[in-house]
Amino acid sequence: MHWYLVGLAALVVTAQAGFGIAAITTGWIPPWFRRRVLRPKQWGWGALTGAVGMSLFMFLGPFHGPDADLTPYAMGGLALYLASLVLLTMGQRPGRDVNPLN
């Protein structure tokens, strides 16, 4: 079962990196994100950074085994992934103002 999870995780991270590279180079966004993304290149950098960060976390952390020497790198990957969420959010359209008085 472990190898199924590793294969699925590798497939998902590779797809995310592919979407990020496509957004950076051509401005193409997957159809389910097109309504929300205003800045495709910035969204692409966020997706690519997230793929790298999650790869570092998964393959040096939980999927690698109990090796304490690699823990700082795995946690750095998790921090990189969380930083990518900021880039992804900044690449999307701003939300509507819910205050009707403005």
C-alpha positions as CSV (number, residue, x, y, z in Angstrom):
1,M,0.0,0.0,0.0
2,H,2.9,2.3,0.7
3,W,4.1,2.3,-2.9
4,Y,0.6,3.2,-4.1
5,L,0.6,6.3,-1.9
6,V,4.1,7.2,-3.1
7,G,3.0,6.8,-6.8
8,L,-0.2,8.8,-6.3
9,A,1.7,11.6,-4.5
10,A,4.4,11.7,-7.2
11,L,1.6,11.9,-9.9
12,V,-0.2,14.7,-8.1
13,V,2.9,16.8,-7.5
14,T,4.1,16.3,-11.1
15,A,0.7,17.5,-12.4
16,Q,0.9,20.5,-10.1
17,A,4.3,21.3,-11.4
18,G,3.2,20.9,-15.0
19,F,0.3,23.3,-14.4
20,G,2.7,25.8,-12.9
21,I,5.1,25.6,-15.8
22,A,2.3,25.9,-18.3
23,A,1.0,29.0,-16.5
24,I,4.4,30.6,-16.4
25,T,5.4,30.0,-20.0
26,T,2.1,30.3,-21.9
27,G,-0.4,31.8,-19.4
28,W,-2.5,28.7,-19.6
29,I,-4.6,27.9,-16.5
30,P,-6.6,24.7,-15.9
31,P,-10.3,25.3,-16.8
32,W,-11.5,24.9,-13.2
33,F,-9.3,27.8,-12.1
34,R,-9.8,30.2,-15.0
35,R,-12.6,32.3,-13.4
36,R,-10.6,33.1,-10.3
37,V,-7.1,33.6,-11.6
38,L,-6.2,37.2,-12.6
39,R,-2.4,36.9,-12.8
40,P,-1.5,33.5,-14.5
41,K,2.2,33.9,-14.2
42,Q,2.1,34.6,-10.5
43,W,-0.3,31.7,-10.0
44,G,2.1,29.5,-12.0
45,W,5.0,30.4,-9.8
46,G,2.9,29.6,-6.7
47,A,1.9,26.2,-8.1
48,L,5.5,25.4,-9.1
49,T,6.8,26.5,-5.7
50,G,4.1,24.5,-4.0
51,A,5.0,21.4,-6.0
52,V,8.7,21.7,-5.0
53,G,7.9,22.3,-1.4
54,M,5.4,19.5,-1.1
55,S,7.9,17.1,-2.8
56,L,10.6,18.0,-0.4
57,F,8.2,17.5,2.5
58,M,6.8,14.2,1.4
59,F,9.8,12.5,0.0
60,L,12.3,13.6,2.7
61,G,9.7,13.3,5.6
62,P,6.8,10.9,5.9
63,F,7.6,8.8,2.8
64,H,11.3,8.5,3.5
65,G,11.1,7.0,7.0
66,P,12.2,7.9,10.5
67,D,15.5,9.7,9.6
68,A,16.1,12.6,11.9
69,D,18.9,14.0,9.8
70,L,16.5,15.0,7.0
71,T,13.8,16.5,9.2
72,P,15.0,20.1,8.8
73,Y,14.8,19.7,5.0
74,A,11.4,18.2,5.2
75,M,10.2,21.1,7.4
76,G,11.7,23.6,5.0
77,G,9.7,22.0,2.3
78,L,6.6,22.4,4.3
79,A,7.4,26.1,4.9
80,L,8.0,26.5,1.2
81,Y,4.6,24.9,0.5
82,L,2.9,27.3,2.9
83,A,4.7,30.3,1.3
84,S,3.4,29.1,-2.1
85,L,-0.1,29.4,-0.8
86,V,0.5,33.2,-0.5
87,L,1.6,33.4,-4.1
88,L,-1.4,31.3,-5.3
89,T,-3.8,33.6,-3.3
90,M,-2.2,36.8,-4.7
91,G,-2.6,35.5,-8.2
92,Q,-6.3,35.1,-7.8
93,R,-8.9,37.8,-8.2
94,P,-9.7,39.8,-5.2
95,G,-12.9,39.0,-3.4
96,R,-16.0,41.1,-3.5
97,D,-16.6,43.6,-0.7
98,V,-19.3,42.3,1.5
99,N,-20.0,45.7,3.1
100,P,-22.8,47.3,1.2
101,L,-22.2,50.7,2.6
102,N,-18.9,51.2,0.7
